[in-house]
Amino acid sequence: MSLSAPRLYTDGFMLYYLQMMGILGMNAYSIAIGTAVRSDIHNYYSECMAETVDLHKRANSLLLDKGLFVRAPEITPPDRIAFVTDSNFLGKWMGENRPLTALEISNLFANSQRNLLGKSLLIGFSQVANNPAVRKYMVKGKEVAEKHVEAFSSKLNQDLPASATSDAGITDSTVSPFSDKLMMFFTSSLIAASIGYYGSSISMDARKDLVTDYSRLTVEIMKYSAEGAKLMIDNGWMEEPPQAKNRDKLAKKG
């Protein structure tokens, strides 16, 4: 990382980025705490969680103070409890469907916002990447993010007024503050998070057309992720994780 490089992103973008990292961090640490057995590791993840919660809270407060906070679409609260009585609630694969539920709106909005932020991040990375293959990969990622934002926004706009979107800024700098290796790592991490969020959305959304869209978009970003993994392997940037022993291979050696 070059601390002397010109700034690549505006203050507004960095606030949105910190807010999003707070959300991703809280999700990741909650899973880590659940898998930790050693008390010192459990305590460590708990401390990380507390710090991440504080980061997210401070980012939200500052966005609100600066008038930059992007609010989710609103619906009228129900005045009574209702139960589903018809399988039409599950919707159709194509054609007219029932209005979106609050949970479906929340997922569509959050996934749209994450892709908007990812788009801005990749635009900046494409401006400063030194490796032509990395630059091309970032440009393709920007196009994928644009496509996904359009897919989510089109569903929201069918039932709700268009919500304000973040105007995360990128400067005109072409001097990279980051190495290509670091930018690829950030990109692969965000792709992994997106796959997880899409899977979570599939599990929570009832309308068939939404499940179809998330499934289709998940396949698309998995293909994009595989291209990134190959690029990192070709450049010697992917660290090999610990693996189980190959017992068949050991037996042949014996």
Secondary structure, DSSP 8 states (H G I E B T S, - for coil): --TTS---B-HHHHHHHHHHHHHHHHHHHHHHHHH--SHHHHHHHHHHHHHHHHHHHHHHHHHHHTT-----------SS------GGGG--SSS------HHHHHHHHHHHHHHHHHHHHHHHHHHH-SSHHHHHHHHHHHHHHHHHHHHHHHHHHHHS---------B-S--S-SS-HHHHHHHHHHHHHHHHHHHHHHHHH---HHHHHHHHHHHHHHHHHHHHHHHHHHHTT----------HHHHHHH-
